[in-house]
Amino acid sequence: MDLEIAAQPREPALAFSYLRLSSKRQANSDERKKYRDGFRRQIMMRDRYLAKNPHLTLDTRLALHDIGVSSFRGDNARKGRLAVFLAEVEAGKIPRGSYLLVENLDRMSRQQVNLALATLLRIVNAGIVVVSLHDGQEYREDAHPQQFLISIMSLARANEESAVKSARLKETWERKRSVAGTRRMSDRVPAWFKVVDGDLELNGDRPEIVREIFGYLAASWGRDRIAALLNARGEKPWGHGKLWHGGTVQKITDNRAVLGEFQPHRIEHVAQGGILVARRVPVGDPIPDYYPRIVDEDLWLAARKWAVMRRRKGKVANAGGRLGTVVSNLFGMIATCGWCGASMTYRDRGPRSTPVLRCSRERGGSCDNAYRIPYQDTENAILSWLVDLDVSGAAPGERARVDQALTTAIARRDDLVARGDAIADEIGKGSRFGARAIERVEAELREAEAEISALRDRLAALASAGIDDGRKAAILALVALDAETGLADEERLERRFALRSRIRQVIRNTFDEMACMPDGHVSIRTVDGRQHLFRDGFWWNTEANGWMPWAGSLFGMGYHATKAELRRRAEWLAEAEAASPPLSRTDMEAPASP
C-alpha cells in the first residue's frame, strides 16, 4: 500500500533496511516467476518509503540481509544479520531516533508471540522506530498501547501460519517414510543415479567411478590423493563445486547408499551452546535394497577397514572446524590463494595437529601453492595489529577513483534506459524483434545497476572507515574472556561466539583483499588502499621498519608451532631483518599460474 509523507517535517535520521527471505529461491528475479520475487518486492517497498520520507538516509554499512534464514526458529535473531543489528543496538552504536524498515513484522520473527514481541521491544525500547511497510504501522517507544496490540495480533498470525506449515510438512514426510520400503520418497537420489520418466536409472559412468574410488581407498590411497587424480584427468565433480576435494570423495565413501541402503531422516532443532541448531536425525532402521547396489560388500569392507585404521592412528581425514556455535575461521570469504586466486580453506585435523589455511585448489592437485598458513599464529598477529589500525585516511585518491567510476556507471545506466525507451517507441514491445532488443538492454541494465550498488557500498565503506567500529573493544574483550575464570562452559561459548562473529564482520568491512602467498607471506589490502604484510605470527611495522611479534608472545604466551617450525621461522626472520625494506607484493608473486 502507498505510504503518505508526514505532514510535519521530521528530524534527519538513519534508516536501516532489514530484508529476509525464508529460502534462497525467493531471491530469483525471473519475471516469469513472480512468486519468487520476494527480494525485489521488499527493496521496492523500502525505496518507495525512503522516497516519500526524504529526512531518512539509508545506512549501507551493516547490509541486513538474511537469505534462507528461518525466523520461525529464531535463527535470524540468534546468528543471522538481525543478530548483528541487535548487538549494535544494545552496544549503543545505533543512534536513537533511527528507523528499522521491514516489509512486515514477520520478517523479523515468526516465533511464538512472547519471543517475537520481546525482539520487537528490544529494538523499540532502545529508541529505534520500527516501520512495517506493508501496513504503514510505526512502532515507537512512546506509542499508544493499542498499537502494540496490533503487533501482537500480527505476530500471532505469523507464528500460527508457520506452525501450520511446519506441521503439514512434517505429516507429509511421515507418510512418505511410512511407505519408503515400497516406493521412493522423492526424486532426490544419489548422484550416480538419475530419474527418467519416474524410473531410476544409472547415471552414465558414475557408478564405475564410485567403484574406482572405493578401489583406490581400499588400496590405501588418501581421499585428497583420489581427488587430485580425478581433477588431473578432467573428471567434473557431481555437485556445485568446480573441483574434487577430499571432502567430496569422503561423502561418497561414507554413504551406504552404494550398498543399496536408504536411511530416512527428519530435521530436529536441538540446543547447542544455548543456540538451536538444525540436525538430521535418523528415523527407524535403514531400508535395504531401496536403491540398486553398485558396490559389493567385500569392497566396502576393504575400504572401510583402511579408513578405520587411519582413525586409530589419530589421522582423521578431512576434518574441518566446528560449525554452528563456533567461529573457527575469522577470514572466511576473505582469504584467497595469492597464486591461483581460489579460496583458502580452514583445515583442523584434531588435537595432534595445528589448524592451517590451505589453498582449496591445491588440495585437488590444480595449484602449486602448497604453503600451509599456520592459522592460530596468523590470527594472533593480525588481531594484534588490527587493534590499533587507523584507516581514517581512507586514501582520497581511492575515493576519487570510486566516485568517478560511480558517475560513469550511472551515465551508462541512464543511457541504457534511454536506449530501451527508444526501442520500445520505435519498434514496439509487441514485436518479437523489439522484445529481443529490449531483453539485451535489460540484461546490460541489470549489470549496470549491480555495479552502481557495489560502488555505492564501496563509497559508504570508505566514508565510514574513520568511525570507531568497536574492533579494539571486541578484541580486548575476547582476550579477557579467555583469561576469565568461573564462567560456565555454555556462557563462555555464547560470549566467544558473539565476539568472534563481531570481529569477523569488522575484518570483512576493513579488508579488501587477503592474499596467502606461496612463500608463506600474507598480504592484506585495507579499505584505504594500503598493503600490510604478515607471516607466521609476525606483522611488518612500517614505522619501526621491522617485523613485530604478536602481542601475546611478549608476555610468554608463545606460538602454536613445533620446534622444527620455530627454527624455520627464526631462519626466515633473520634473513628478512637483514633485507630492508621487506619483500613487495610483486616480489612474492609466483611467476605464472599453473
KOLVEX-977240 format. One line per 2 residues: number of its first residue (from 1); their letters; for each residue z, x, y of C-alpha. Coordinates in nm, 2 decimals. Each point is the difference from the previous one (the first is absolute). Example, Ala and Ser with C-alpha at 12.3 -4.5 7.8 and 13.67 -1.06 7.14 Angstrom:
% residues 2
1) AS) 0.78,1.23,-0.45 ~ -0.07,0.14,0.34
This chain:
% residues 594
1) MD) 0.00,0.00,0.00 ~ -0.06,0.12,0.36
3) LE) 0.31,0.14,0.17 ~ 0.05,-0.06,0.38
5) IA) 0.09,0.27,0.24 ~ 0.35,-0.05,0.15
7) AQ) -0.02,-0.15,0.35 ~ 0.25,0.25,0.14
9) PR) -0.09,0.37,0.01 ~ 0.19,0.20,-0.26
11) EP) 0.13,0.36,0.00 ~ -0.22,0.26,-0.16
13) AL) 0.10,0.06,-0.36 ~ -0.11,0.16,-0.32
15) AF) -0.15,-0.21,-0.28 ~ 0.02,0.11,-0.37
17) SY) -0.25,-0.17,-0.24 ~ 0.11,-0.04,-0.36
19) LR) -0.28,-0.08,-0.24 ~ 0.07,-0.07,-0.37
21) LS) -0.22,-0.10,-0.29 ~ 0.13,-0.08,-0.34
23) SK) -0.30,0.17,-0.17 ~ -0.25,0.26,0.10
25) RQ) -0.29,-0.22,-0.07 ~ 0.10,-0.22,0.29
27) AN) -0.10,0.29,0.23 ~ -0.36,-0.04,-0.10
29) SD) -0.21,-0.10,0.30 ~ -0.29,-0.13,-0.19
31) ER) -0.13,-0.30,0.20 ~ -0.09,-0.18,-0.32
33) KK) 0.36,0.00,-0.12 ~ 0.20,-0.15,0.28
35) YR) 0.31,-0.05,-0.22 ~ 0.02,0.38,-0.02
37) DG) -0.02,0.05,0.38 ~ 0.38,-0.02,0.07
39) FR) 0.02,0.34,0.17 ~ -0.28,-0.08,0.25
41) RQ) 0.15,-0.34,0.07 ~ 0.34,0.15,0.08
43) IM) -0.16,0.25,0.23 ~ -0.20,-0.27,0.18
45) MR) 0.31,-0.21,0.06 ~ 0.19,0.30,0.13
47) DR) -0.27,0.11,0.24 ~ -0.04,-0.36,0.13
49) YL) 0.37,-0.01,0.08 ~ -0.01,0.34,0.17
51) AK) -0.30,-0.10,0.21 ~ 0.19,-0.31,0.12
53) NP) 0.32,0.20,0.06 ~ -0.11,0.30,0.21
55) HL) 0.36,0.11,0.07 ~ 0.01,0.13,-0.36
57) TL) -0.13,0.34,-0.11 ~ -0.07,0.05,-0.37
59) DT) 0.18,0.29,-0.16 ~ -0.21,0.20,-0.25
61) RL) 0.25,0.26,-0.09 ~ 0.16,-0.17,-0.30
63) AL) -0.31,-0.17,-0.17 ~ 0.20,-0.28,-0.15
65) HD) -0.24,-0.10,-0.28 ~ 0.13,-0.09,-0.35
67) IG) -0.30,-0.05,-0.23 ~ 0.08,-0.12,-0.35
69) VS) 0.38,0.00,0.06 ~ 0.21,-0.30,-0.10
71) SF) 0.22,-0.18,0.24 ~ 0.12,-0.24,-0.27
73) RG) 0.19,0.29,-0.16 ~ 0.08,0.15,0.34
75) DN) -0.19,0.32,-0.08 ~ -0.15,0.01,0.35
77) AR) 0.35,0.00,0.16 ~ 0.14,0.26,-0.24
79) KG) -0.27,0.26,-0.03 ~ -0.31,-0.13,0.19
81) RL) -0.11,0.04,0.36 ~ 0.23,-0.28,0.10
83) AV) 0.29,0.21,-0.12 ~ -0.12,0.27,0.24
85) FL) 0.01,-0.24,0.28 ~ 0.35,-0.13,-0.09
87) AE) 0.12,0.36,-0.01 ~ -0.14,0.06,0.35
89) VE) 0.16,-0.32,0.13 ~ 0.34,0.10,-0.14
91) AG) -0.03,0.35,0.14 ~ -0.06,-0.14,0.34
93) KI) -0.35,0.14,0.02 ~ -0.17,-0.34,0.07
95) PR) 0.07,-0.11,0.36 ~ 0.18,-0.32,0.05
97) GS) -0.25,-0.27,0.12 ~ -0.27,0.13,-0.23
99) YL) -0.21,-0.25,-0.20 ~ -0.07,-0.01,-0.37
101) LV) -0.32,-0.20,-0.08 ~ -0.04,-0.15,-0.34
103) EN) -0.25,-0.26,-0.13 ~ 0.28,-0.21,-0.15
105) LD) 0.37,0.07,-0.07 ~ -0.09,0.02,-0.37
107) RM) -0.20,0.32,0.07 ~ 0.35,0.16,0.06
109) SR) 0.18,-0.16,-0.29 ~ -0.04,-0.25,-0.28
111) QQ) 0.34,0.07,-0.15 ~ 0.26,-0.27,-0.04
113) VN) 0.11,-0.14,0.34 ~ 0.32,0.19,0.05
115) LA) -0.17,0.33,-0.05 ~ -0.31,-0.09,0.20
117) LA) 0.20,-0.13,0.29 ~ 0.22,0.32,0.00
119) TL) -0.32,0.21,0.04 ~ -0.11,-0.22,0.29
121) LR) 0.34,0.02,0.17 ~ 0.02,0.38,-0.04
123) IV) -0.30,0.02,0.23 ~ 0.08,-0.28,0.24
125) NA) 0.36,0.11,0.05 ~ -0.13,0.34,0.11
127) GI) -0.17,-0.17,0.29 ~ -0.35,-0.01,-0.16
129) VV) -0.21,-0.31,0.05 ~ -0.16,-0.11,-0.33
131) VS) -0.32,-0.20,0.05 ~ -0.15,-0.22,-0.27
133) LH) -0.36,-0.01,0.11 ~ -0.10,-0.29,-0.22
135) DG) 0.23,-0.26,0.16 ~ 0.08,0.18,0.33
137) QE) 0.37,0.02,-0.07 ~ 0.19,0.28,0.18
139) YR) 0.34,0.09,-0.15 ~ 0.22,0.16,0.26
141) ED) 0.36,0.12,0.01 ~ 0.10,-0.29,0.23
143) AH) -0.22,-0.27,-0.17 ~ 0.13,-0.35,-0.04
145) PQ) 0.17,-0.05,-0.35 ~ -0.27,-0.27,-0.07
147) QF) -0.26,0.27,0.00 ~ 0.17,0.19,-0.28
149) LI) 0.01,-0.33,-0.20 ~ -0.38,0.01,0.02
151) SI) 0.00,0.36,-0.13 ~ 0.22,-0.10,-0.29
153) MS) -0.24,-0.28,-0.10 ~ -0.29,0.24,0.02
155) LA) 0.16,0.27,-0.20 ~ 0.13,-0.25,-0.26
157) RA) -0.35,-0.14,-0.05 ~ -0.15,0.35,-0.04
159) NE) 0.26,0.09,-0.26 ~ -0.05,-0.32,-0.19
161) ES) -0.38,0.05,-0.01 ~ 0.04,0.36,-0.13
163) AV) 0.26,-0.11,-0.26 ~ -0.23,-0.27,-0.13
165) KS) -0.30,0.25,-0.02 ~ 0.22,0.25,-0.18
167) AR) 0.12,-0.26,-0.25 ~ -0.35,-0.12,-0.07
169) LK) -0.13,0.35,-0.05 ~ 0.28,0.08,-0.23
171) ET) -0.06,-0.32,-0.21 ~ -0.37,0.09,-0.02
173) WE) 0.07,0.35,-0.13 ~ 0.26,-0.14,-0.24
175) RK) -0.26,-0.23,-0.15 ~ -0.25,0.29,-0.03
177) RS) 0.26,0.22,-0.17 ~ 0.08,-0.28,-0.25
179) VA) -0.36,0.00,-0.13 ~ -0.08,0.37,0.04
181) GT) -0.01,0.04,-0.37 ~ -0.29,-0.24,-0.03
183) RR) -0.21,0.07,0.31 ~ -0.01,0.24,0.29
185) MS) 0.23,-0.07,0.29 ~ -0.26,0.12,0.26
187) DR) -0.32,0.19,0.05 ~ 0.20,0.31,0.11
189) VP) -0.05,0.24,-0.29 ~ 0.03,0.38,-0.05
191) AW) -0.27,0.21,0.16 ~ -0.17,0.07,-0.34
193) FK) -0.08,-0.37,-0.04 ~ -0.20,-0.25,0.20
195) VV) -0.03,-0.38,0.00 ~ -0.35,-0.13,-0.03
197) DG) -0.04,-0.38,0.00 ~ 0.36,-0.04,-0.11
199) DL) -0.03,0.24,-0.29 ~ 0.16,0.35,-0.03
201) EL) -0.24,0.29,-0.04 ~ 0.03,0.38,0.00
203) NG) -0.07,0.15,0.34 ~ -0.27,0.26,-0.06
205) DR) 0.11,0.34,-0.13 ~ 0.36,-0.04,0.14
207) PE) 0.15,-0.06,-0.35 ~ -0.15,0.33,-0.11
209) IV) 0.15,0.17,0.31 ~ 0.34,-0.15,-0.08
211) RE) -0.01,0.14,-0.35 ~ -0.12,0.34,0.14
213) IF) 0.30,0.00,0.24 ~ 0.24,-0.07,-0.29
215) GY) -0.16,0.28,-0.20 ~ 0.05,0.25,0.27
217) LA) 0.36,-0.11,0.05 ~ 0.06,0.03,-0.38
219) AS) -0.14,0.36,0.03 ~ 0.27,0.09,0.25
221) WG) -0.21,-0.03,0.32 ~ 0.19,-0.09,0.31
223) RD) -0.10,-0.32,0.18 ~ -0.10,0.19,0.32
225) RI) -0.23,0.22,-0.22 ~ -0.16,-0.31,-0.15
227) AA) -0.05,-0.15,0.35 ~ -0.16,0.32,0.11
229) LL) -0.25,-0.01,-0.29 ~ -0.10,-0.36,0.08
231) NA) -0.05,0.09,0.36 ~ -0.20,0.31,-0.08
233) RG) -0.26,-0.19,-0.21 ~ -0.03,-0.28,0.27
235) EK) 0.19,-0.28,-0.18 ~ 0.08,-0.26,0.25
237) PW) 0.36,-0.14,0.00 ~ 0.04,-0.36,-0.10
239) GH) 0.22,-0.12,0.28 ~ -0.02,0.03,0.38
241) GK) 0.06,0.38,0.01 ~ -0.28,0.25,0.05
243) LW) 0.12,0.26,-0.25 ~ 0.19,0.01,-0.33
245) HG) 0.36,0.12,0.02 ~ 0.27,0.07,-0.25
247) GT) 0.17,-0.32,0.10 ~ -0.31,-0.21,-0.07
249) VQ) -0.04,0.17,-0.34 ~ 0.36,-0.08,-0.08
251) KI) -0.04,-0.37,0.08 ~ -0.26,-0.01,-0.28
253) TD) 0.20,0.21,-0.25 ~ 0.32,-0.20,0.05
255) NR) -0.18,-0.34,-0.04 ~ 0.05,-0.16,-0.34
257) AV) -0.30,-0.23,0.07 ~ -0.21,0.28,-0.16
259) LG) 0.18,-0.11,-0.32 ~ -0.10,-0.37,0.06
261) EF) 0.35,-0.10,0.13 ~ 0.07,-0.21,0.30
263) QP) 0.35,-0.02,0.16 ~ 0.05,-0.30,0.22
265) HR) 0.20,0.07,0.32 ~ 0.16,-0.20,0.28
267) IE) 0.09,0.11,0.35 ~ 0.37,0.02,0.08
269) HV) 0.17,0.11,0.32 ~ 0.30,0.22,-0.06
271) AQ) 0.25,0.16,0.24 ~ -0.05,0.37,0.03
273) GG) 0.21,0.18,0.26 ~ 0.06,-0.32,0.18
275) IL) -0.37,-0.09,0.01 ~ -0.19,-0.25,-0.21
277) VA) -0.27,0.18,-0.19 ~ -0.28,-0.16,-0.21
279) RR) 0.00,0.10,-0.37 ~ -0.23,-0.09,-0.28
281) VP) 0.23,-0.11,-0.28 ~ -0.13,-0.03,-0.37
283) VG) 0.02,-0.36,-0.13 ~ 0.03,-0.03,-0.38
285) DP) -0.15,0.23,-0.26 ~ -0.34,0.16,0.03
287) IP) -0.28,-0.21,-0.14 ~ -0.20,0.20,-0.26
289) DY) -0.38,-0.03,-0.03 ~ -0.03,-0.15,0.34
291) YP) -0.27,0.25,0.08 ~ -0.24,0.18,-0.23
293) RI) 0.17,0.33,-0.11 ~ -0.19,0.31,0.13
295) VD) 0.24,0.28,-0.10 ~ 0.14,0.03,-0.36
297) ED) 0.37,0.04,-0.08 ~ -0.03,0.37,-0.11
299) LW) -0.17,0.11,0.33 ~ 0.25,-0.20,0.20
301) LA) 0.30,0.16,-0.18 ~ -0.15,0.35,0.03
303) AR) -0.05,-0.03,0.37 ~ 0.35,-0.15,0.06
305) KW) 0.17,0.27,-0.21 ~ -0.14,0.27,0.23
307) AV) 0.12,-0.20,0.31 ~ 0.35,-0.04,-0.14
309) MR) 0.02,0.37,-0.07 ~ -0.08,0.08,0.36
311) RR) 0.27,-0.24,0.12 ~ 0.26,0.17,-0.23
313) KG) -0.09,0.33,0.16 ~ 0.07,-0.15,0.34
315) KV) -0.36,-0.03,0.11 ~ -0.05,-0.36,0.10
317) AN) -0.37,-0.03,0.07 ~ -0.11,-0.15,0.33
319) AG) 0.34,-0.11,0.12 ~ 0.00,-0.11,0.36
321) GR) 0.25,-0.07,0.27 ~ 0.21,-0.32,-0.02
323) LG) -0.14,-0.30,0.18 ~ 0.15,-0.31,0.16
325) TV) 0.33,0.11,0.14 ~ -0.06,0.38,0.05
327) VS) -0.24,0.16,0.24 ~ -0.07,0.32,-0.20
329) NL) -0.29,0.12,0.21 ~ 0.02,-0.01,0.38
331) FG) -0.36,0.12,0.03 ~ -0.19,-0.27,-0.20
333) MI) -0.33,-0.11,0.17 ~ 0.03,0.31,0.23
335) AT) -0.02,0.32,-0.22 ~ -0.35,0.09,-0.11
337) CG) -0.15,0.30,-0.17 ~ -0.13,0.25,0.25
339) WC) -0.29,0.09,-0.22 ~ -0.15,-0.32,-0.14
341) GA) 0.17,-0.26,0.23 ~ 0.15,-0.20,-0.29
343) SM) 0.36,-0.13,0.02 ~ 0.29,0.21,-0.12
345) TY) 0.20,-0.17,-0.27 ~ 0.37,0.03,-0.05
347) RD) 0.09,0.14,-0.34 ~ 0.35,0.01,-0.14
349) RG) 0.03,0.10,-0.37 ~ 0.37,-0.05,-0.03
351) PR) 0.33,0.19,0.05 ~ -0.13,0.33,-0.14
353) ST) -0.28,0.03,0.25 ~ -0.04,-0.03,0.38
355) PV) -0.21,-0.27,0.16 ~ -0.33,0.12,0.15
357) LR) -0.30,-0.14,0.19 ~ -0.32,0.06,-0.19
359) CS) -0.37,-0.08,0.08 ~ -0.09,-0.32,-0.19
361) RE) -0.35,0.13,-0.07 ~ 0.12,0.34,-0.13
363) RG) 0.20,-0.20,-0.26 ~ -0.33,-0.14,-0.12
365) GS) -0.18,0.34,0.01 ~ -0.23,-0.06,0.30
367) CD) 0.18,0.21,0.26 ~ 0.11,0.37,0.00
369) NA) 0.30,-0.04,0.22 ~ 0.27,0.07,-0.26
371) YR) 0.29,0.08,0.23 ~ 0.30,-0.22,-0.07
373) IP) 0.17,-0.07,0.33 ~ 0.38,0.01,-0.06
375) YQ) 0.10,-0.34,0.11 ~ 0.37,0.02,0.09
377) DT) -0.02,0.33,0.18 ~ -0.31,-0.12,0.20
379) EN) 0.18,-0.32,0.09 ~ 0.31,0.19,0.11
381) AI) -0.21,0.23,0.22 ~ -0.20,-0.29,0.16
383) LS) 0.31,-0.21,0.07 ~ 0.18,0.30,0.15
385) WL) -0.30,0.05,0.24 ~ -0.05,-0.37,0.06
387) VD) 0.35,-0.06,0.14 ~ -0.09,0.18,0.33
389) LD) -0.38,-0.06,0.00 ~ -0.12,-0.09,0.35
391) VS) -0.34,-0.18,0.02 ~ 0.05,-0.14,0.34
393) GA) -0.27,0.22,0.14 ~ -0.24,-0.20,-0.21
395) AP) -0.31,0.21,0.09 ~ -0.16,-0.15,0.31
397) GE) -0.33,0.12,-0.13 ~ 0.05,-0.20,-0.32
399) RA) 0.08,-0.31,0.20 ~ -0.31,0.04,0.20
401) RV) -0.21,0.05,-0.31 ~ 0.13,-0.31,-0.17
403) DQ) -0.03,-0.20,0.32 ~ -0.36,0.10,0.04
405) AL) -0.07,-0.09,-0.37 ~ 0.16,-0.34,0.06
407) TT) -0.22,-0.06,0.30 ~ -0.31,0.09,-0.20
409) AI) 0.11,-0.22,-0.30 ~ 0.06,-0.30,0.23
411) AR) -0.34,0.05,0.17 ~ -0.16,0.01,-0.35
413) RD) 0.18,-0.32,-0.10 ~ -0.11,-0.18,0.32
415) DL) -0.36,0.11,-0.06 ~ 0.01,-0.13,-0.36
417) VA) 0.13,-0.34,0.12 ~ -0.28,-0.02,0.26
419) RG) -0.25,0.10,-0.27 ~ 0.13,-0.27,-0.24
421) DA) -0.02,-0.26,0.27 ~ -0.36,0.10,0.08
423) IA) -0.10,-0.03,-0.36 ~ 0.16,-0.34,-0.03
425) DE) -0.18,-0.12,0.32 ~ -0.34,0.14,-0.08
427) IG) -0.03,-0.06,-0.38 ~ 0.28,-0.25,-0.07
429) KG) 0.28,0.01,-0.24 ~ -0.18,-0.24,-0.24
431) SR) -0.28,0.25,-0.06 ~ 0.05,0.21,-0.31
433) FG) -0.13,0.30,0.20 ~ 0.24,-0.07,0.28
435) AR) 0.29,-0.03,-0.25 ~ -0.08,0.34,-0.15
437) AI) -0.02,0.16,0.34 ~ 0.32,-0.16,0.11
439) ER) 0.17,0.11,-0.33 ~ -0.09,0.36,0.07
441) VE) 0.13,-0.03,0.36 ~ 0.33,-0.16,-0.13
443) AE) 0.05,0.29,-0.25 ~ -0.04,0.25,0.29
445) LR) 0.23,-0.21,0.21 ~ 0.27,0.00,-0.26
447) EA) -0.02,0.38,-0.01 ~ 0.02,0.02,0.38
449) EA) 0.30,-0.23,0.01 ~ 0.18,0.20,-0.27
451) EI) -0.06,0.32,0.20 ~ 0.13,-0.16,0.32
453) SA) 0.32,-0.11,-0.18 ~ 0.05,0.35,-0.14
455) LR) -0.05,0.17,0.34 ~ 0.23,-0.24,0.17
457) DR) 0.27,0.07,-0.26 ~ -0.06,0.37,0.06
459) LA) 0.04,-0.04,0.38 ~ 0.32,-0.19,-0.06
461) AL) 0.13,0.27,-0.23 ~ -0.07,0.27,0.27
463) AS) 0.16,-0.22,0.27 ~ 0.32,-0.04,-0.20
465) AG) 0.01,0.36,-0.12 ~ 0.27,0.10,0.25
467) ID) 0.22,-0.30,-0.08 ~ 0.31,0.07,-0.21
469) DG) -0.09,-0.14,-0.34 ~ 0.34,0.07,-0.15
471) RK) -0.12,0.28,-0.23 ~ 0.29,0.23,0.09
473) AA) 0.26,-0.27,-0.06 ~ -0.16,-0.10,-0.33
475) IL) -0.03,0.36,-0.13 ~ 0.36,0.09,0.10
477) AL) 0.13,-0.33,-0.16 ~ -0.18,0.09,-0.32
479) VA) 0.16,0.34,-0.01 ~ 0.34,-0.15,0.07
481) LD) -0.05,-0.26,-0.27 ~ -0.06,0.27,-0.26
483) AE) 0.33,0.16,0.10 ~ 0.20,-0.32,0.03
485) TG) 0.26,-0.07,-0.28 ~ 0.15,-0.32,-0.12
487) LA) -0.32,-0.21,0.01 ~ -0.09,-0.23,-0.28
489) DE) -0.32,0.10,-0.17 ~ -0.17,-0.32,0.09
491) ER) 0.09,0.03,0.37 ~ -0.11,0.36,0.01
493) LE) -0.33,-0.09,-0.17 ~ -0.07,-0.28,0.25
495) RR) 0.08,0.21,0.31 ~ -0.20,0.29,-0.13
497) FA) -0.30,-0.22,-0.07 ~ 0.02,-0.15,0.35
499) LR) 0.03,0.34,0.17 ~ -0.28,0.16,-0.20
501) SR) -0.22,-0.30,0.06 ~ 0.06,0.03,0.38
503) IR) -0.08,0.38,-0.01 ~ -0.31,-0.06,-0.20
505) QV) -0.13,-0.24,0.26 ~ 0.08,0.25,0.28
507) IR) -0.20,0.26,-0.19 ~ -0.30,-0.23,-0.03
509) NT) 0.02,-0.08,0.37 ~ 0.04,0.37,0.10
511) FD) -0.24,0.18,-0.23 ~ -0.38,-0.03,0.02
513) EM) -0.06,0.24,-0.29 ~ 0.19,0.19,-0.26
515) AC) -0.22,0.24,-0.19 ~ 0.13,0.19,-0.30
517) MP) -0.20,0.32,-0.03 ~ -0.09,0.20,-0.31
519) DG) 0.22,0.30,0.11 ~ 0.31,-0.21,0.03
521) HV) 0.01,-0.06,0.37 ~ 0.04,-0.36,0.13
523) SI) -0.18,-0.07,0.33 ~ 0.12,-0.31,0.20
525) RT) -0.18,-0.13,0.31 ~ 0.22,-0.23,0.21
527) VD) -0.12,-0.28,0.23 ~ 0.00,0.24,0.30
529) GR) -0.28,0.20,-0.17 ~ 0.22,0.31,-0.08
531) QH) 0.00,0.18,-0.34 ~ 0.32,0.10,-0.18
533) LF) 0.04,0.22,-0.31 ~ 0.24,-0.02,-0.29
535) RD) 0.04,0.17,-0.33 ~ 0.26,0.00,-0.28
537) GF) 0.30,-0.11,0.21 ~ -0.10,0.18,0.32
539) WW) -0.17,-0.11,0.33 ~ -0.18,0.21,0.26
541) NT) 0.18,0.00,0.33 ~ -0.25,0.09,0.27
543) EA) 0.26,0.07,0.26 ~ 0.19,0.24,-0.22
545) NG) -0.33,0.13,-0.15 ~ 0.14,0.00,-0.35
547) WM) 0.06,-0.21,-0.31 ~ 0.33,-0.20,0.01
549) PW) 0.19,-0.11,-0.31 ~ 0.10,-0.36,-0.04
551) AG) 0.33,-0.08,0.17 ~ 0.21,-0.05,-0.31
553) SL) -0.08,0.35,-0.13 ~ 0.19,0.14,0.30
555) FG) 0.32,-0.17,-0.14 ~ -0.04,0.12,-0.36
557) MG) -0.18,-0.31,-0.13 ~ -0.28,0.22,-0.14
559) YH) -0.34,-0.09,-0.14 ~ -0.13,-0.20,-0.30
561) AT) -0.18,0.29,-0.17 ~ 0.02,0.24,-0.30
563) KA) 0.08,0.37,0.05 ~ -0.36,0.08,-0.06
565) EL) -0.11,-0.25,0.26 ~ 0.25,0.14,0.25
567) RR) -0.13,0.35,-0.06 ~ -0.35,-0.11,0.06
569) RA) 0.11,-0.18,0.32 ~ 0.16,0.32,0.12
571) EW) -0.32,0.19,-0.05 ~ -0.22,-0.23,0.20
573) LA) 0.26,-0.04,0.27 ~ 0.01,0.38,0.04
575) EA) -0.38,0.01,0.02 ~ 0.00,-0.29,0.25
577) EA) 0.26,0.16,0.22 ~ -0.21,0.32,0.01
579) AS) -0.30,-0.20,0.12 ~ 0.03,-0.17,0.33
581) PP) -0.12,-0.25,0.10 ~ 0.00,-0.20,-0.32
583) LS) -0.31,-0.11,-0.19 ~ -0.20,-0.27,0.18
585) RT) -0.12,-0.31,-0.17 ~ -0.35,0.15,-0.03
587) DM) 0.15,0.31,-0.17 ~ 0.16,-0.23,-0.26
589) EA) -0.31,-0.20,-0.08 ~ -0.17,0.05,-0.33
591) PA) -0.35,0.14,0.03 ~ -0.17,-0.30,-0.16
593) SP) 0.08,-0.33,-0.16 ~ -0.04,-0.01,-0.38
